[in-house]
Amino acid sequence: MKKGWKTEKLGDVCDLLNRGISPKYINEGGICVLNQKCVRDHQINYESSRRHDFAAKKVNKGRFIQLGDVLVNSTGTGTLGRVAQVRQDPPEPTTVDSHLTIVRPKAGMFHLDFFGYMLVMIEDAIKEAGEGCGGQTELARAVLAEKFFVTFPELHSEQQHIVGVLDEALEGIATATANAEKNLQNARALFESHLNAVFTQRDVEWVETTLENVLSIQPRNGWSPPAANHSDAGVPVLTLSSVTGFQFRVDKIKYTGAKTDPRRHYWVKNGDLLITRSNTPELVGHVAIATGITRPTIYPDLIMRMTAAPDRVLTEFLYYQMRTSSSRLEITGRAQGANPTMKKISKNAVQSLPIAVPPLSRQKEIIAQLEALSNETRRLETIYKQKLDALEELKKSLLNQAFIGNL
């Protein structure tokens, strides 16, 4: 270890390391209470906060966040381990709920911003430390306090120097990341704009009809497997992820050992047009064309399968039309369900979807144009994603260099 540096347990360098409160929520008044949605990308978003009834349930003074505190998401798959530091005084008295842990450095021990970077440095390790099952992981206070070690220079001047270097470097990385993300969004937006234009600028050759009139196989719900019967081997079964995102992902599968019948209709074939019939409101009704299937594969009841009548419409043409914003609005508008987080669209609702169809020769031209633009969009997406990955690796490398004393 570099001279003048030391390593300590995280719990030994903190004045406070505790979960927040179990709030009594109210719509107005009370005090601000932060939740896991407020901690993302190493920043605190107060707009996602809620209100706690302070009159009904008092909050210990120590549970109000203060300058220098680091907040750690401490529950949930995909959210656990995210950290963000309070680098500005909170706009009002603010606490956190029981899904967040307040990590407060010992007074006078650290340059406060350095303490924040120190927790960012171990964020990936924290994300791996959750325990639990059933989709709910927990980060115990004792694990955070006793199992994690932090390394730091004892001199505040050296801590401050490291903060200055990291602030400048990470600001540049953040700018470059934002530009790459914007370019990625622009590439996708360009494709969507052209896609929508193709299907709105129709001429007299287009015929308006409904989906059922251009299909040789009408929408059919898939297989309903017995409960808890998926395993790591057996017959492959598609999942919602196989279709979600308008891309067919044969790798996003589960397996079943249940008895199946090769004569039944629930087997998916290459070239089938698939649509998610049940999903979150923004994801219900996603479509994809089955490709790359090399062994008998089942599609589940959450997905519908249909086949285009080749003398009337091409599958790829239907796929692109059902991706347009107008078709998406039509599809999602027909989805129903009492649960606001999960909607379903019926077979009848899918069959009666309005469709506009030009002659087959024109369909082929449109498909060729959209395929070319889609391929170019994917090429640009790959480039921008590689840039984002490289920037993230650069960020990790800088943090690593900082905490081995090489800055």
Legacy VTK file of the C-alpha trace (Angstrom):
# vtk DataFile Version 3.0
C-alpha trace
ASCII
DATASET POLYDATA
POINTS 407 float
0.000 0.000 0.000
1.171 3.502 -0.800
2.748 5.346 2.102
0.266 7.509 3.977
-2.695 5.383 2.919
-4.712 3.035 5.098
-7.483 0.446 4.754
-10.416 0.226 7.149
-13.761 -1.495 7.440
-16.490 0.747 6.117
-18.330 0.561 9.434
-15.233 1.830 11.286
-15.055 5.075 9.314
-18.741 6.001 9.650
-20.706 7.913 12.266
-23.956 6.520 10.889
-24.713 3.459 8.810
-28.414 2.679 9.054
-31.537 2.096 7.023
-34.189 4.777 6.791
-37.740 4.871 8.130
-40.993 3.134 7.243
-42.908 6.220 6.100
-46.546 7.117 6.625
-47.174 8.598 3.216
-49.312 11.662 2.594
-49.933 13.643 -0.565
-49.070 17.093 0.784
-47.251 18.593 3.755
-44.978 16.610 6.020
-41.355 16.093 5.044
-39.537 14.823 1.989
-38.653 11.114 1.947
-36.347 9.623 -0.700
-36.733 6.145 -2.186
-34.761 3.899 -4.505
-36.013 5.686 -7.610
-34.238 8.788 -6.327
-30.806 7.125 -6.509
-29.538 6.613 -10.045
-26.359 7.350 -11.987
-24.647 8.526 -8.788
-27.103 11.392 -8.435
-30.096 12.125 -6.207
-33.354 12.987 -7.936
-35.688 14.766 -5.528
-38.492 14.815 -8.119
-39.100 11.108 -7.489
-39.458 11.602 -3.720
-42.644 11.303 -1.673
-44.008 12.928 1.513
-43.953 11.522 5.049
-46.480 12.488 7.756
-44.060 13.853 10.334
-46.864 14.665 12.759
-48.012 11.039 12.829
-44.512 9.574 13.060
-41.507 11.535 14.251
-38.092 11.072 12.680
-34.911 10.905 14.697
-32.650 13.865 13.960
-29.891 11.548 12.798
-32.091 10.144 10.014
-32.293 13.470 8.213
-29.791 13.391 5.381
-26.998 15.938 5.392
-24.145 17.143 3.232
-21.632 14.352 2.602
-23.983 11.435 3.278
-23.931 8.595 0.784
-27.230 6.850 0.086
-27.117 3.160 -0.831
-30.023 1.262 -2.369
-30.345 -1.769 -0.105
-33.128 -3.897 -1.579
-34.313 -5.167 -4.925
-32.898 -7.008 -7.907
-31.450 -4.481 -10.343
-31.605 -1.604 -7.861
-29.554 -2.889 -4.935
-26.123 -1.336 -4.548
-26.639 1.912 -6.442
-24.994 4.780 -4.580
-25.266 8.560 -4.674
-23.776 11.244 -2.463
-25.503 14.300 -1.054
-23.132 16.888 -2.569
-25.430 19.852 -1.951
-27.552 20.706 1.063
-31.032 19.172 0.676
-33.649 21.756 -0.412
-35.749 20.928 2.674
-35.659 18.552 5.665
-35.325 15.145 4.037
-35.094 11.554 5.182
-35.030 8.176 3.390
-37.267 5.124 3.453
-36.292 1.685 4.725
-35.047 0.556 1.315
-32.128 3.013 1.515
-29.135 3.057 3.831
-27.566 6.309 5.004
-23.772 6.047 5.144
-22.316 9.041 7.002
-18.546 9.547 7.339
-16.889 10.269 10.665
-16.624 13.982 11.251
-13.297 15.425 10.100
-11.971 12.140 8.717
-12.571 12.798 5.030
-12.867 15.440 2.423
-16.594 14.828 1.925
-16.545 14.456 -1.857
-13.693 11.969 -1.559
-15.884 9.851 0.721
-18.515 9.796 -2.023
-16.036 8.605 -4.624
-14.807 5.981 -2.183
-18.297 4.444 -2.105
-18.637 4.668 -5.893
-15.407 2.683 -6.093
-16.975 -0.282 -4.268
-20.431 0.038 -5.850
-20.060 -3.033 -8.081
-19.035 -5.148 -5.106
-22.013 -3.871 -3.110
-24.347 -4.869 -5.959
-23.077 -8.448 -5.679
-23.532 -8.631 -1.899
-27.320 -8.857 -1.738
-28.935 -11.934 -0.253
-32.431 -13.310 -0.613
-34.769 -15.076 -2.989
-38.087 -14.685 -4.739
-36.881 -11.648 -6.654
-36.230 -9.650 -3.483
-32.612 -9.219 -2.438
-31.495 -7.424 0.696
-28.253 -5.802 1.782
-27.900 -6.251 5.520
-26.422 -3.392 7.530
-23.859 -5.751 9.071
-22.674 -6.861 5.631
-22.179 -3.277 4.497
-20.422 -2.316 7.722
-18.242 -5.385 8.266
-17.604 -7.006 4.900
-16.517 -3.970 2.896
-13.157 -2.278 3.196
-12.168 1.163 1.939
-8.717 2.471 1.143
-7.828 6.148 1.467
-4.996 8.611 2.088
-5.013 10.098 5.563
-4.089 13.605 4.393
-7.067 15.765 3.443
-4.914 17.598 0.923
-4.286 14.376 -0.994
-7.973 13.462 -0.825
-8.842 16.913 -2.182
-6.322 16.528 -5.013
-7.887 13.206 -6.027
-11.367 14.776 -5.946
-10.216 17.584 -8.218
-8.732 15.204 -10.770
-11.768 12.918 -10.715
-14.262 15.772 -10.923
-12.620 17.145 -14.046
-12.079 13.772 -15.721
-15.526 12.387 -14.912
-17.202 15.580 -16.065
-15.582 15.065 -19.450
-16.661 11.421 -19.487
-20.209 12.437 -18.519
-20.328 14.908 -21.410
-19.027 12.324 -23.861
-21.509 9.765 -22.520
-24.408 12.191 -22.901
-23.355 12.913 -26.496
-23.131 9.203 -27.330
-26.526 8.541 -25.748
-28.005 11.449 -27.701
-26.534 10.129 -30.946
-27.991 6.715 -30.148
-31.423 8.251 -29.570
-31.138 10.276 -32.788
-30.325 7.159 -34.834
-33.372 5.381 -33.459
-35.576 8.460 -33.901
-34.509 8.788 -37.552
-35.580 5.212 -38.261
-38.898 5.657 -36.445
-39.594 8.885 -38.334
-38.988 7.255 -41.721
-40.993 4.192 -40.704
-44.010 6.301 -39.778
-43.716 8.386 -42.958
-43.778 5.294 -45.184
-47.105 4.167 -43.757
-48.813 7.565 -43.699
-47.887 8.704 -47.219
-50.197 6.288 -49.046
-51.516 6.452 -52.590
-54.696 5.095 -54.167
-53.190 1.601 -54.561
-53.324 1.002 -50.805
-56.343 -0.948 -49.577
-57.606 -0.504 -46.033
-58.682 -3.721 -44.339
-58.202 -5.561 -41.036
-55.487 -7.935 -39.946
-57.708 -11.031 -40.043
-58.277 -10.528 -43.781
-54.586 -10.825 -44.656
-53.690 -13.852 -42.517
-53.678 -17.544 -43.391
-53.352 -18.474 -39.710
-55.311 -16.254 -37.328
-53.810 -15.146 -33.967
-53.548 -18.120 -31.626
-52.587 -18.084 -27.978
-49.669 -20.277 -27.023
-49.113 -22.969 -24.461
-49.920 -22.659 -20.753
-47.264 -24.729 -18.983
-47.945 -26.306 -15.596
-46.996 -24.043 -12.689
-43.318 -23.981 -11.675
-42.446 -26.565 -14.303
-39.633 -24.692 -16.035
-36.168 -26.168 -15.568
-32.718 -25.871 -17.090
-33.277 -28.667 -19.613
-36.032 -30.097 -21.722
-38.164 -28.520 -24.439
-37.392 -24.841 -25.162
-40.159 -22.317 -24.468
-40.053 -18.707 -25.637
-40.450 -15.939 -23.065
-41.800 -12.402 -23.415
-38.187 -11.279 -23.778
-37.999 -13.346 -26.977
-40.350 -10.831 -28.632
-40.134 -7.649 -26.568
-38.183 -4.862 -28.236
-39.336 -5.768 -31.777
-36.486 -8.255 -32.106
-36.782 -12.023 -32.008
-34.454 -13.456 -29.379
-34.348 -17.244 -29.550
-31.705 -17.131 -26.800
-34.254 -15.675 -24.343
-35.849 -19.005 -23.541
-36.728 -21.282 -20.655
-37.145 -25.035 -20.740
-39.886 -27.384 -19.667
-39.850 -31.022 -18.722
-43.636 -31.216 -18.977
-45.285 -33.559 -21.438
-45.840 -31.909 -24.822
-47.749 -32.956 -27.914
-46.131 -32.504 -31.376
-49.605 -32.371 -32.931
-50.688 -29.285 -31.000
-50.634 -25.717 -32.381
-48.261 -24.214 -29.796
-45.049 -24.870 -31.766
-43.399 -21.796 -33.259
-41.906 -21.897 -36.760
-39.415 -19.676 -38.542
-41.338 -16.965 -40.354
-44.197 -16.801 -37.845
-45.296 -13.329 -36.793
-45.480 -13.147 -33.006
-47.096 -10.538 -30.771
-46.932 -10.149 -26.994
-50.488 -10.426 -25.714
-49.762 -9.630 -22.072
-47.136 -7.264 -20.705
-46.653 -3.852 -19.134
-48.735 -1.142 -20.894
-45.818 0.170 -22.967
-44.618 -3.330 -23.966
-47.871 -5.133 -24.739
-48.344 -5.759 -28.445
-44.678 -5.860 -29.436
-44.134 -7.863 -32.623
-41.267 -9.922 -33.997
-40.684 -12.482 -36.754
-39.416 -15.878 -35.594
-35.972 -16.671 -37.022
-33.071 -18.935 -36.160
-35.133 -21.745 -34.605
-33.210 -25.002 -34.989
-35.211 -27.352 -32.745
-38.900 -27.718 -31.814
-39.783 -24.692 -29.663
-42.986 -23.720 -27.864
-44.476 -20.253 -27.667
-46.281 -19.547 -24.357
-49.764 -18.219 -23.660
-48.324 -14.719 -23.149
-47.569 -14.629 -26.890
-49.836 -14.962 -29.943
-48.734 -16.485 -33.243
-50.071 -15.668 -36.705
-49.053 -16.300 -40.312
-49.504 -13.934 -43.240
-51.337 -15.043 -46.399
-48.465 -14.730 -48.933
-50.756 -13.873 -51.829
-52.046 -10.805 -49.954
-49.331 -9.513 -47.666
-45.680 -10.150 -46.804
-44.812 -10.945 -43.206
-42.068 -8.311 -43.062
-44.504 -5.671 -44.334
-46.968 -6.505 -41.545
-44.153 -6.472 -39.004
-43.072 -2.963 -39.949
-46.623 -1.636 -40.135
-47.415 -2.973 -36.657
-44.354 -1.112 -35.351
-45.563 2.321 -36.507
-46.708 4.822 -33.882
-50.304 4.773 -35.190
-50.485 0.967 -34.972
-48.853 1.027 -31.549
-51.508 3.470 -30.301
-54.227 1.253 -31.746
-52.789 -1.865 -30.124
-52.127 -0.398 -26.695
-55.534 1.295 -26.744
-57.166 -2.113 -27.108
-55.217 -3.658 -24.234
-57.253 -4.149 -21.088
-56.783 -5.115 -17.461
-57.561 -3.895 -13.954
-53.887 -4.030 -12.999
-52.296 -0.729 -14.160
-48.891 -2.411 -14.475
-50.043 -5.350 -16.635
-52.339 -5.243 -19.661
-53.645 -7.880 -22.055
-54.864 -7.727 -25.628
-57.376 -10.293 -26.836
-57.282 -12.381 -29.996
-60.372 -10.620 -31.329
-58.793 -7.218 -30.693
-55.707 -8.265 -32.675
-57.718 -9.758 -35.537
-59.672 -6.536 -36.045
-56.622 -4.242 -36.114
-56.822 -1.830 -39.089
-54.213 -2.554 -41.762
-53.435 -0.784 -45.046
-51.988 -2.933 -47.837
-50.509 -1.904 -51.222
-49.696 -4.352 -54.053
-47.056 -6.978 -53.308
-44.504 -5.278 -55.581
-44.808 -2.070 -53.536
-44.597 -4.052 -50.300
-41.271 -5.508 -51.467
-39.913 -2.025 -52.218
-40.945 -0.761 -48.779
-39.414 -3.762 -47.041
-36.115 -3.255 -48.897
-36.002 0.443 -47.924
-36.786 -0.240 -44.275
-34.386 -3.190 -44.059
-31.550 -1.017 -45.381
-32.315 1.779 -42.917
-32.773 -0.720 -40.093
-29.373 -2.288 -40.815
-27.731 1.141 -40.839
-29.466 2.027 -37.570
-28.220 -1.185 -35.963
-24.693 -0.441 -37.219
-24.798 3.009 -35.615
-26.281 1.560 -32.424
-23.378 -0.869 -32.219
-20.865 1.968 -32.617
-22.511 4.170 -29.990
-22.945 1.288 -27.551
-19.264 0.442 -27.951
-18.431 4.064 -27.175
-20.642 3.955 -24.074
-18.986 0.721 -22.925
-15.528 2.210 -23.497
-16.434 5.342 -21.527
-17.735 3.224 -18.650
-14.507 1.208 -18.632
-12.488 4.437 -18.661
-14.463 5.670 -15.679
-13.783 2.458 -13.762
-10.107 2.608 -14.676
-9.795 6.185 -13.408
-11.453 5.271 -10.119
-9.177 2.266 -9.756
-6.082 4.389 -10.393
-7.324 6.955 -7.894
-7.696 4.433 -5.118
-4.334 2.818 -5.552
-2.742 6.245 -5.290
-1.739 6.743 -8.933
-3.438 10.110 -9.573
LINES 1 408
407 0 1 2 3 4 5 6 7 8 9 10 11 12 13 14 15 16 17 18 19 20 21 22 23 24 25 26 27 28 29 30 31 32 33 34 35 36 37 38 39 40 41 42 43 44 45 46 47 48 49 50 51 52 53 54 55 56 57 58 59 60 61 62 63 64 65 66 67 68 69 70 71 72 73 74 75 76 77 78 79 80 81 82 83 84 85 86 87 88 89 90 91 92 93 94 95 96 97 98 99 100 101 102 103 104 105 106 107 108 109 110 111 112 113 114 115 116 117 118 119 120 121 122 123 124 125 126 127 128 129 130 131 132 133 134 135 136 137 138 139 140 141 142 143 144 145 146 147 148 149 150 151 152 153 154 155 156 157 158 159 160 161 162 163 164 165 166 167 168 169 170 171 172 173 174 175 176 177 178 179 180 181 182 183 184 185 186 187 188 189 190 191 192 193 194 195 196 197 198 199 200 201 202 203 204 205 206 207 208 209 210 211 212 213 214 215 216 217 218 219 220 221 222 223 224 225 226 227 228 229 230 231 232 233 234 235 236 237 238 239 240 241 242 243 244 245 246 247 248 249 250 251 252 253 254 255 256 257 258 259 260 261 262 263 264 265 266 267 268 269 270 271 272 273 274 275 276 277 278 279 280 281 282 283 284 285 286 287 288 289 290 291 292 293 294 295 296 297 298 299 300 301 302 303 304 305 306 307 308 309 310 311 312 313 314 315 316 317 318 319 320 321 322 323 324 325 326 327 328 329 330 331 332 333 334 335 336 337 338 339 340 341 342 343 344 345 346 347 348 349 350 351 352 353 354 355 356 357 358 359 360 361 362 363 364 365 366 367 368 369 370 371 372 373 374 375 376 377 378 379 380 381 382 383 384 385 386 387 388 389 390 391 392 393 394 395 396 397 398 399 400 401 402 403 404 405 406
